[in-house]
Amino acid sequence: MSKRLLHTPEGVRDIYGREYARKLQVEEKLHESIRLYGYEDIQTPTFEFFDVFSREIGTTPSKELYKFFDKEGNTLVLRPDFTPSIARCAAKYFGEEQKSLRFSYVGNTFTNTSNLQGKLKEVTQMGAELVGDPSVEADAEMISLVVKALLNTGIQRFQVSIGQVEYFKGLCEEAGLDEETELELRAFISGKNYFAAQELLQERDVKEPYQSKLLKVADMFGDMFSLEEARELVGNERSLGAIKRLEKLYEVLKLYGVADYVSFDLGMLSKYNYYTGVIFRAYTYGVGDAIVKGGRYDNLLRQFGKNAPAVGFAVVVDSILEALARQRVEVAIPKEAQVICYSPENYQECLEKAQELRAQGIPVTLVPEKSVGQP
C-alpha cells in the first residue's frame, strides 16, 4: 500500500482517543450553555448549492470554496460557514413565522485556502443564531451567551471585542466613497493593512479630513472612552446612531454581569459582507486567531425570501481545545472503561458482570484473556 494513503491531505487531521474525548466534552459544555438560553438544535447539509455562498450573499470568496458538481451539473460547495445555511433554513421552513427563532448547530466547515499559517482547512464549529429580533437586547443576549459558554469550558482569561459595521459605513458615506472602494478599504482595515488602506484612499483621491478619519478608525479600540473619541470624529447620523447603540449595548451587558469581559474596536471589520450592525470576536491567549466570531446580519435572510433581522455567532471548537491545552486547563473526561477478561469457561459469568456494570452506567470492555497485553 502506498504511504500516501496512510496520511491525510494538507490542512486536515485525524482526532482519536483521549484528545477526541476532550473535544466531545468541550462541545457538551458549549451546548449546555446554549441550551440554557432556549436555543433549539438544527442540522444543515455538509454541502449546499453554490448560490447559498455566492458573492451576492457576501460570504467566503469563491476561490476559497471547495466546489464540485452533481450528476445534473449543478455546482455544489462544502459549507465554509454556517450562517447562510441557517438563513436558508429559516426562510424555507419559517417563512411566515413572526415570532423570534433560536437555532443552535454543530458541525464541520471547510475553507480551501493555501495561506494556512498552520490553520486547519476543516474545523468544527458550534454556534447559535437568533432570527427575528432587531433589538439591542438580542445583541446583548448573544454576547453574554458567548461569555457564559467560554467560562463553562474552563477558559477564564479572554476578551470579547465589539465593533459596529454601521459606524464605518456611515463614515464612508460621509466621505463619498463608492461601494467598490468601501469594500476594498474594509478588507484592508480588517486585515490591519494600514499602508494599503492609505494608498487606496490616495489613489481614489479621497480628500481631507476624511482620509485621516477613515484611517483613524483602525486605531479606535479600548473601553467606553474610545466610543467618546469615535463620536467626536463624525457628524453623520448613521455613525452616531451606531455609537449610541453600542453605549446601550454596554448598559445591557452590565445587567448580565459580563461587561468586564468586553472592549470596543471600531476598526474590527469582518470579511463577511453580510454583517450589518454589531460584530464581535472573542480572543484568548495561546491562540492567534479569534476563538469566536459573530455579529448582526439584518439583510441576509432577505436573499432567501424572508425579511427578518438576525444575529449570531460561531465558536471554533478546535481553537478552544488549543487554548485550553496551552493554558494548562484540565478538561474532565469520562474514566476509561473497566476491562474484564474472560476465558471460554467463565464467559457467561464475566458477561453477566459486564452487563450489570453497564446497567449502572459504568463502561466495560470485555476481552478474551489471551488478547490481554498483546500488541
Secondary structure, DSSP 4 states (H G I P E B T S, - for coil): --GGGGSPPTT-----HHHHHHHHHHHHHHHHHHHHTTPEE----SEEEGGGGSTTTT-S-GGGS-EEE-TT--EEEE-S-SHHHHHHHHHHHSTT--S-EEEEEEEEEE---S--TT--SEEEEEEEEEES--SHHHHHHHHHHHHHHHHHHT--SEEEEEEEHHHHHHHHHHHT--HHHHHHHHHHHHTT-HHHHHHHHHHTTPPTTHHHHHHHGGG-EESHHHHHHHHHH---HHHHHHHHHHHHHHHHHHHHT-GGGEEEETT---S-TT--SEEEEEEETT-SS-SEEEEE-TTTGGGGT----EEEEEEEHHHHHHHHHHTT-----PPPPEEEEE-TTTHHHHHHHHHHHHHTT--EEEEEGGGTT--
